[in-house]
């Protein structure tokens, strides 16, 4: 998948996607991370795509302006852990230390180091929650994987494989627990029928607040970019 550049301040990079099934040019802006994708039918030349982008520039920029600002994770940045504002600071030794309101991250490439740490914590939390709800349901899951998904917070395959977004560790604990209950419920009901939601209710309890939080606040969890500054920049 190639990219096109929409010049301006700021410039916008647009993913260019070819589709044999597409009948017209179409634009999509991800509500999660602001990624802009232009889909072109196979026979439409790229120059028409560029012209289409210029025609839709105001529409693209107005939508991007409503997206949460992206924030590169570095020392001094405050990010949510368990839904609580937590400041990232330089640490000593080899381990990341997480204490009330503070993350001490040592060594070079602190953003990547922190991401690895958060993935490990997320895996422990989600495995424990999945084990709890699976036992309560009387079902077993086959595997558990973590990804940095943009389209969903979790999924359950027909083979019993559970997948979660590791960024759930940034959400309040009750939200993480709800997502685990939701996916484990699919071990019994592979749909979103009334029967499915009754299983979720039985496993988790009243899920309305956690579900609403994901809908209204969840997008902001994708604003954090765990990319270290190039050498010579940052701290």
C-alpha positions in Angstrom: 0.0 0.0 0.0 1.6 3.3 -1.1 1.1 6.8 0.2 0.1 10.1 -1.2 1.0 13.5 0.3 -1.5 16.3 0.7 0.7 19.4 1.1 -0.2 22.1 3.6 0.3 22.9 7.3 0.2 20.3 8.5 0.8 18.0 5.6 -1.4 14.9 5.5 -0.2 11.5 4.4 -2.9 9.4 2.8 -2.7 5.6 2.3 -3.5 4.6 -1.3 -5.4 1.4 -1.6 -6.3 -0.4 -4.9 -9.5 -2.5 -5.0 -10.8 -4.7 -7.7 -14.3 -4.5 -6.2 -14.4 -0.7 -5.9 -16.6 1.1 -8.4 -15.7 4.6 -7.4 -13.1 6.6 -5.4 -13.7 6.7 -1.7 -12.1 8.2 1.4 -12.1 6.9 4.9 -10.7 8.5 8.0 -10.3 6.2 11.0 -12.1 7.4 14.1 -9.4 5.7 16.2 -6.2 7.1 14.9 -7.0 9.6 12.2 -5.5 7.4 9.4 -6.7 8.6 6.0 -7.2 5.9 3.3 -8.1 6.6 -0.3 -9.5 3.6 -2.2 -9.2 3.6 -6.0 -10.7 1.2 -8.5 -8.0 -0.8 -10.3 -8.2 1.1 -13.6 -8.4 4.6 -12.2 -5.0 6.4 -12.6 -3.2 7.8 -9.6 -3.5 11.4 -10.9 -7.3 11.2 -10.5 -6.7 10.2 -6.9 -4.5 13.2 -6.3 -7.1 15.5 -7.9 -9.8 13.9 -5.7 -7.8 14.5 -2.6 -7.4 18.2 -3.5 -11.1 18.5 -4.1 -11.8 16.9 -0.7 -9.0 18.7 1.2 -11.4 20.9 3.3 -13.5 17.9 4.3 -10.4 15.9 5.3 -8.9 18.6 7.4 -12.1 19.4 9.1 -12.5 15.8 10.2 -8.9 15.5 11.3 -9.3 18.6 13.4 -11.8 16.8 15.5 -9.4 13.9 16.1 -7.5 13.7 19.4 -3.9 15.1 19.0 -1.3 12.4 18.7 1.2 12.4 21.6 4.7 10.8 21.4 5.5 9.1 24.6 8.6 10.5 26.3 9.8 11.5 29.8 7.5 14.2 31.2 4.4 13.0 29.3 1.3 12.1 31.4 -0.6 9.2 30.2 -3.4 7.1 31.7 -2.6 3.8 33.4 -5.7 2.0 34.8 -7.4 5.2 33.8 -5.3 7.3 36.2 -3.1 10.1 35.1 0.5 8.9 35.4 3.7 10.8 34.6 6.6 9.1 32.9 10.0 10.0 34.4 13.6 8.8 34.0 14.4 5.8 36.1 17.5 4.0 37.3 18.5 0.3 37.1 16.9 -2.1 34.6 13.3 -2.3 35.6 10.3 -0.1 34.9 8.8 1.0 38.3 5.1 1.8 38.4 3.9 3.5 41.6 1.0 5.9 42.3 0.9 8.5 39.6 4.5 7.9 38.4 6.2 5.6 35.9 10.0 5.4 36.2 11.5 4.2 32.9 15.3 3.7 32.7 17.7 3.4 29.8 17.7 4.4 26.1 14.5 4.0 24.0 12.2 4.6 27.0 9.0 4.7 24.9 9.6 1.2 23.5 10.7 -0.1 26.9 7.5 1.3 28.4 5.4 -0.3 25.6 6.9 -3.7 26.3 6.3 -3.3 30.0 2.7 -2.3 29.5 2.1 -5.2 27.2 3.3 -7.6 29.9 1.1 -6.0 32.5 -1.9 -6.1 30.1 -1.3 -9.8 29.3 -1.2 -10.6 33.0 -4.4 -8.7 33.7 -6.3 -10.0 30.6 -5.2 -13.6 31.2 -6.4 -13.4 34.8 -9.7 -11.9 33.8 -10.2 -14.3 30.9 -9.5 -17.3 33.2 -12.0 -16.0 35.8 -14.8 -15.5 33.4 -14.1 -18.7 31.4 -14.2 -20.7 34.7 -17.4 -18.9 35.7 -18.9 -19.8 32.3 -17.7 -23.3 32.4 -15.8 -23.0 29.0 -12.2 -23.0 27.9 -10.4 -20.8 25.5 -7.7 -22.0 23.3 -5.2 -19.1 23.2 -4.8 -15.5 24.1 -2.9 -12.9 22.0 -2.4 -9.2 22.3 -2.3 -6.7 19.4 -2.4 -3.0 18.8 -5.7 -3.2 17.0 -7.5 0.0 15.8 -10.8 -1.4 14.8 -11.8 -3.5 17.9 -10.8 -3.9 21.6 -11.0 -7.7 21.4 -12.3 -10.7 19.5 -13.0 -14.4 19.9 -12.5 -16.9 17.1 -14.7 -19.9 16.5 -11.7 -22.0 17.6 -11.7 -20.3 21.0 -8.8 -17.9 20.4 -9.1 -14.7 22.4 -7.4 -11.5 21.1 -7.2 -8.2 23.0 -5.8 -4.7 22.4 -2.9 -4.2 24.9 -4.0 -0.6 25.2 -6.8 -1.7 27.5 -4.2 -1.3 30.3 -4.6 2.4 29.8 -8.4 2.2 30.5 -10.0 2.0 34.0 -9.8 -1.6 35.3 -13.6 -2.1 35.1 -13.4 -1.5 31.3 -10.7 -4.1 30.9 -12.7 -6.5 32.9 -15.8 -5.8 30.7 -14.0 -6.5 27.5 -12.7 -9.8 28.9 -16.2 -10.8 29.9 -17.5 -9.7 26.5 -15.0 -11.9 24.6 -15.3 -14.9 26.9 -19.1 -14.7 26.4 -18.5 -15.4 22.7 -17.2 -18.9 23.7 -20.9 -19.7 24.2 -22.6 -17.2 21.9 -20.8 -16.4 18.7 -23.1 -13.4 17.9 -24.4 -10.3 19.5 -27.9 -11.6 20.1 -30.0 -11.0 23.2 -28.8 -14.3 24.5 -25.2 -13.1 24.1 -25.8 -10.0 26.1 -27.5 -12.0 28.8 -24.3 -14.1 29.1 -22.3 -10.9 29.4 -24.7 -9.6 32.1 -24.4 -12.9 34.0 -20.6 -12.8 33.9 -19.9 -9.2 34.5 -23.0 -7.5 35.8 -24.3 -4.2 34.6 -21.9 -3.4 31.7 -23.6 -0.2 30.5 -21.1 2.2 32.1 -18.0 0.3 30.8 -19.5 0.0 27.3 -20.3 3.7 27.2 -16.8 4.6 28.4 -15.3 2.7 25.4 -17.6 4.5 23.0 -16.9 7.9 24.3 -13.4 7.8 25.7 -11.7 4.8 24.1 -10.6 6.6 20.9 -8.2 8.8 23.0 -6.2 5.7 24.0 -4.9 5.5 20.5 -3.4 9.0 20.6 -0.3 7.8 22.4 2.6 7.0 20.1 5.3 4.7 21.7 8.0 5.8 19.3 11.3 7.2 20.6 12.7 10.4 19.3 15.5 10.1 16.7 19.0 10.4 18.2 19.7 14.0 19.0 16.1 14.9 19.7 14.1 14.7 22.9 15.7 14.0 26.3 
